[in-house]
Amino acid sequence: MTQASARHILVSSEEQCLALKEEIQNGRDFAEVAKEHSSCPSSRQGGDLGSFGPGQMVPEFDKVVFNDEVGQVHGPVKTQFGYHLLEVTSRT
């Protein structure tokens, strides 16, 4: 079964999500931004969600994590929780 590892940043607005994405693209460390801004408990681990398979996260996550490029920051991805930046760190 396919497995992926990812990290994410959860914020309440698309505008904030886009601003943080720009900061990361300009060289800020993803984990530092997650620790400072993410409202998810995973922020303590720099947004790390660990390893998971299809169907273990919300469908919007699965679409990105199991289809989009590894090592890139994707988003904003809107879910019922808010707006996410997602970075797929590995996929097998």
C-alpha positions in Angstrom: 0.0 0.0 0.0 1.2 3.5 -0.8 2.5 5.5 2.2 3.4 9.1 2.4 5.0 11.5 4.9 4.1 15.1 5.0 4.1 18.2 7.1 1.6 21.1 7.0 0.7 24.5 8.3 -2.9 25.2 9.3 -4.2 28.8 9.4 -7.7 30.4 9.3 -7.4 32.5 6.1 -6.3 32.0 2.5 -4.5 35.4 2.7 -2.4 34.3 5.6 -1.7 31.0 3.9 -0.5 32.7 0.7 1.7 35.1 2.8 3.4 32.2 4.6 3.9 30.3 1.4 5.7 33.3 0.0 7.9 33.5 3.1 8.9 29.8 2.7 9.6 30.3 -1.0 11.8 33.2 -0.1 13.9 31.0 2.2 12.2 30.7 5.5 12.3 27.2 7.1 9.0 25.4 6.8 9.2 23.9 10.3 9.9 27.4 11.8 6.9 28.9 10.1 4.8 26.0 11.3 5.9 26.4 14.9 5.1 30.1 14.8 1.8 30.2 12.9 0.1 26.8 12.6 -3.0 26.2 14.7 -2.6 22.4 14.5 -1.0 20.5 17.4 1.5 19.2 14.9 3.1 22.7 14.9 5.2 21.6 17.9 6.9 19.1 15.5 7.3 21.7 12.8 4.0 20.5 11.2 5.2 16.9 10.8 2.2 14.6 10.3 4.3 11.4 10.1 3.6 8.6 7.8 0.1 7.6 6.6 -1.8 5.9 3.8 -4.7 6.9 1.6 -7.9 7.6 3.4 -6.3 8.4 6.8 -6.4 12.1 6.2 -9.2 14.3 4.7 -9.8 13.9 1.0 -8.3 17.3 0.2 -5.0 16.1 1.8 -5.0 12.8 0.0 -5.4 14.5 -3.4 -2.3 16.5 -2.9 -0.2 14.1 -0.9 -0.7 11.1 -3.2 -0.6 13.0 -6.5 1.5 16.1 -6.4 5.2 16.6 -6.4 7.3 15.5 -3.4 9.5 18.2 -1.8 7.4 21.1 -3.0 5.1 23.3 -0.9 1.5 23.0 -2.1 -1.5 25.1 -1.2 -3.5 26.8 -0.1 -5.6 23.6 0.4 -9.0 24.4 1.9 -10.5 21.8 4.3 -13.2 22.0 7.0 -10.4 22.9 9.4 -9.1 26.0 7.5 -6.3 26.6 4.9 -3.2 24.4 4.7 0.2 24.5 3.2 1.3 21.0 2.5 4.8 19.6 1.9 5.0 16.0 0.9 8.4 14.8 2.4 8.3 11.3 1.0 6.0 8.8 -0.8 6.5 5.1 -1.5 
